[in-house]
Amino acid sequence: MRKPVGILCVKILRATKLKKKDLIGSSDPYVKLKLSEEKLSSKKTTVKHRNLNPEWNEEFNLVVKDPESQALELQLYDWEKVLVLGCIILDYHLSAVGNHEKMGMNIIPLKNLAPDETKVMTVDLLKNMDPNDTRNEKSRGQLHVELLYKPFKDDEMPKDEDPTSVEKAPEGTPAGGGLLVIIIHEAQDVEGKYHTNPSVRILYRGEEKKTKRIKKNRDPRWEEEFQFMLEEPPTNDKLQVEVFSTSSRMGLLHPKENLGYVVINLSDVVSNKRINEKYHLIDSRNGRIQIELQWRTSS
């Protein structure tokens, strides 16, 4: 298996001059994106209803394994809200199997991107990637994106190391106790109903710690570390981690939204010394969060 060598930061800016797909003379576009040669499911923007020139400004982070061969695949769809079956009308959500019509697509080879250099691109939407297909001569609109490929530096490269090895606790750590370290890495597919500006709140032993807030991002990356000095191992303790979104807009009826949570038993980290896992968020449709836990002792 190939190892990650960097991160591709994708910002879906807008689309322009899209074609009408609905009977009412409009479209409900959204974008699906993924890297080629990856088995992971595609990431999606929100739907912009009745809009032929939609603005998204939504950011995504994709893990790159081979910038010479991989490409960013972009597909634009028209979201169909209802599917009529006889006398039954079914309301389909974006994640359901609805009758979503593809409006166009294109790819951007990563080898065309200079490392650590932000590039704004406008790509024509095509029927398919067959250069001989005459249907690609028809104008389907444009998609505007901002891309930044960030290769890992040597000290950031994933290492083949003992997954249970951790640093020793600092001097002054209570004998018989230790340092509980919580690293909030990232989350995927978190989405609020009214806004998606995610941050994380950690609740442990009556104490609360928070990460920074990331604006308009369904795949946020925090990489923030929190520590609790304990007199004894947290063998019987539970840790609650919550993802929530807040908006700074004045007068908003829903200034704060819960995007999901997870409760973790800490007995495993005491016995294993280190755990780095992705957890499915409770009360979230598809959301996941990657959390690393370490139990550091002086011995």
C-alpha positions in Angstrom: 0.0 0.0 0.0 1.2 3.5 -0.9 1.8 5.9 2.0 0.4 9.4 2.1 2.9 12.0 0.8 0.8 15.2 1.1 -2.5 16.9 1.4 -4.5 18.5 -1.5 -6.6 21.4 -0.2 -9.5 22.0 -2.5 -11.9 25.0 -2.3 -14.9 24.7 -4.5 -15.6 28.4 -5.3 -18.5 28.6 -7.7 -20.0 27.4 -11.0 -21.1 29.6 -13.9 -23.4 29.4 -16.9 -24.9 26.1 -15.9 -27.7 24.6 -18.0 -31.3 24.3 -16.9 -32.3 20.8 -15.9 -35.6 21.3 -14.0 -39.0 21.8 -15.4 -39.2 25.2 -13.7 -36.2 26.4 -15.7 -33.4 26.1 -13.2 -31.1 23.5 -11.5 -30.1 22.4 -8.0 -26.4 21.8 -8.4 -23.9 20.2 -6.1 -20.3 19.0 -6.6 -18.8 15.6 -5.9 -15.0 15.3 -5.7 -12.4 12.6 -5.1 -8.9 11.6 -6.0 -8.4 9.0 -8.7 -7.0 5.6 -7.6 -8.7 6.0 -4.2 -11.4 3.6 -2.9 -12.7 6.3 -0.5 -16.2 7.6 -1.2 -16.5 11.0 -2.9 -16.9 14.2 -0.8 -19.8 16.5 -1.6 -20.6 20.1 -1.4 -24.0 21.4 -0.2 -26.9 21.8 -2.7 -27.6 25.2 -4.1 -31.3 25.2 -5.0 -32.6 26.9 -8.2 -29.2 28.4 -9.1 -27.4 28.4 -12.4 -24.4 30.4 -11.0 -24.0 28.9 -7.5 -21.4 30.1 -5.0 -20.0 27.5 -2.5 -16.7 28.6 -1.1 -16.5 25.2 0.6 -13.1 23.6 1.5 -12.0 19.9 1.5 -8.8 18.1 2.3 -7.8 15.0 0.3 -4.8 12.7 1.2 -2.4 12.4 -1.8 -0.4 9.2 -2.3 1.1 9.8 -5.8 1.0 13.3 -7.2 2.5 12.1 -10.5 -0.3 9.7 -11.4 -3.4 10.9 -9.4 -5.9 13.5 -10.5 -8.7 15.4 -8.9 -12.0 14.2 -10.2 -14.8 16.8 -10.2 -18.5 15.9 -11.0 -21.4 18.3 -11.0 -24.9 17.0 -10.4 -28.4 18.3 -10.4 -30.2 17.3 -7.2 -33.7 16.0 -7.7 -35.8 16.5 -4.6 -38.7 14.2 -5.4 -39.2 10.9 -7.2 -42.7 10.1 -8.1 -43.7 6.4 -8.1 -47.4 6.0 -9.0 -49.3 8.0 -6.4 -46.4 8.0 -3.9 -44.0 10.9 -3.6 -40.7 10.0 -2.0 -38.5 12.8 -0.6 -34.9 11.9 -1.3 -32.0 13.4 0.5 -28.6 14.0 -1.1 -27.1 10.8 0.5 -30.0 8.7 -0.7 -30.3 6.9 -4.1 -32.2 9.7 -5.9 -32.6 10.5 -9.6 -29.6 12.9 -9.7 -28.6 13.9 -13.2 -25.0 14.5 -14.0 -24.5 18.0 -15.3 -20.8 17.7 -16.3 -17.4 16.6 -15.1 -13.6 17.2 -15.6 -10.3 16.1 -14.0 -7.2 18.0 -12.9 -3.9 16.1 -12.9 -2.0 16.8 -9.7 1.3 16.8 -11.7 0.1 20.2 -13.1 0.2 21.8 -9.6 3.3 23.3 -8.2 3.8 22.3 -4.6 2.9 24.9 -1.9 1.5 27.3 -4.5 -2.2 28.2 -4.5 -3.7 28.0 -7.9 -7.2 29.2 -9.0 -8.5 27.3 -12.0 -11.6 27.4 -14.2 -12.4 24.1 -15.8 -15.0 23.5 -18.6 -17.7 20.9 -17.7 -17.6 18.0 -20.1 -20.0 15.1 -20.8 -17.2 12.7 -20.3 -13.4 12.4 -20.6 -13.5 11.0 -24.1 -11.6 13.5 -26.3 -13.4 12.1 -29.4 -16.9 12.5 -28.1 -18.6 15.3 -30.1 -21.0 15.9 -27.1 -18.1 17.5 -25.3 -18.2 20.4 -27.8 -21.5 21.5 -26.2 -21.1 24.2 -23.5 -22.2 22.9 -20.1 -20.8 25.7 -17.9 -17.6 26.1 -15.9 -16.5 25.2 -12.4 -14.1 27.4 -10.5 -11.8 25.9 -7.9 -8.8 26.9 -5.8 -6.2 24.2 -5.2 -3.1 23.9 -3.0 -0.9 20.8 -2.9 1.1 20.6 0.3 3.7 17.8 0.4 4.6 16.5 3.8 7.9 17.7 5.1 10.3 15.1 6.4 9.2 15.5 10.0 5.5 15.2 8.9 5.9 12.0 6.9 4.0 9.0 8.4 6.5 6.7 10.1 6.5 3.0 10.5 6.7 3.1 14.3 5.4 1.1 17.1 1.7 2.1 17.4 1.8 1.8 21.2 5.0 3.8 21.8 4.6 7.1 23.5 6.8 9.7 25.1 7.4 9.5 28.8 5.5 11.8 31.2 7.3 15.0 32.2 9.1 15.4 35.5 6.7 16.1 38.4 4.1 13.6 37.2 2.5 12.0 40.2 3.8 8.6 41.1 1.2 6.0 40.1 -0.4 8.6 37.8 0.3 10.0 34.4 -0.4 12.4 31.6 -3.6 11.8 29.5 -3.0 13.3 26.0 -5.8 13.9 23.6 -5.1 14.8 20.0 -8.0 15.9 17.8 -6.8 15.3 14.3 -9.7 15.8 11.9 -13.3 15.0 11.0 -15.1 14.0 7.8 -18.6 14.5 6.5 -19.8 16.8 9.3 -22.7 19.0 8.3 -25.0 21.4 10.0 -28.5 22.2 8.9 -28.0 26.0 9.0 -24.2 26.4 9.0 -21.1 24.3 9.1 -18.3 26.0 11.1 -17.0 23.1 13.2 -15.1 23.0 16.4 -14.6 20.3 19.0 -15.4 20.4 22.7 -13.8 17.9 25.1 -15.6 17.2 28.4 -13.6 15.3 31.0 -13.9 15.2 34.8 -15.9 18.4 34.8 -13.3 20.3 32.7 -13.9 21.6 29.2 -11.4 22.3 26.4 -12.1 23.5 22.9 -10.4 23.5 19.5 -10.4 26.4 17.1 -13.4 27.1 14.9 -13.0 26.3 11.2 -15.3 28.2 8.8 -17.4 26.5 6.1 -15.7 23.1 6.2 -17.3 19.7 6.3 -13.9 18.0 6.5 -12.0 20.1 9.1 -8.5 19.4 10.2 -7.5 20.7 13.6 -4.3 18.8 14.8 -4.7 20.2 18.3 -3.4 18.6 21.5 -4.9 18.7 25.0 -3.4 17.3 28.2 -4.8 16.3 31.6 -2.4 15.5 34.5 -3.9 12.7 36.6 -3.1 11.2 40.0 -4.1 7.7 38.9 -4.8 5.8 35.6 -8.3 6.7 34.2 -9.2 3.0 33.9 -12.9 3.6 34.7 -13.3 7.0 33.1 -15.2 8.0 30.0 -14.3 10.9 27.7 -16.9 12.8 25.8 -16.0 14.6 22.6 -18.5 16.8 20.8 -18.4 18.5 17.4 -20.5 21.6 17.0 -20.9 24.5 14.7 -21.3 28.2 15.6 -22.3 31.2 13.6 -21.3 34.8 14.2 -24.1 36.2 12.2 -26.3 38.5 14.2 -29.9 37.6 14.7 -29.6 34.0 13.6 -32.2 31.8 15.1 -29.8 28.8 15.3 -26.4 30.3 16.3 -25.1 26.9 17.5 -25.7 23.4 16.1 -24.6 20.0 17.4 -22.9 18.0 14.6 -22.4 14.8 16.6 -20.6 13.3 19.6 -18.7 10.3 20.8 -18.1 8.8 24.2 -14.9 6.9 24.7 -14.0 4.4 27.4 -10.4 5.2 28.5 -9.6 1.7 29.9 -8.1 0.7 26.5 -5.7 3.6 26.3 -4.4 2.8 29.8 -3.6 -0.8 28.8 -2.4 0.0 25.2 -0.7 3.3 26.0 -1.8 4.7 22.6 -4.9 4.6 20.4 -5.4 6.4 17.1 -8.9 5.7 15.7 -11.7 7.1 13.7 -15.1 7.1 15.5 -18.5 7.4 13.9 -20.3 10.4 15.4 -23.5 9.8 17.3 -26.4 11.9 16.0 -24.6 12.5 12.7 -25.6 10.9 9.4 -22.1 10.1 8.1 -19.7 12.1 10.3 -16.5 10.6 11.6 -13.8 12.0 13.8 -10.2 10.9 14.2 -8.9 11.1 17.8 -5.6 10.0 19.2 -5.3 9.1 22.9 -2.0 8.6 24.8 -1.3 7.6 28.4 2.1 8.7 29.3 3.8 7.6 32.5 7.2 8.2 34.0 8.2 4.5 33.9 
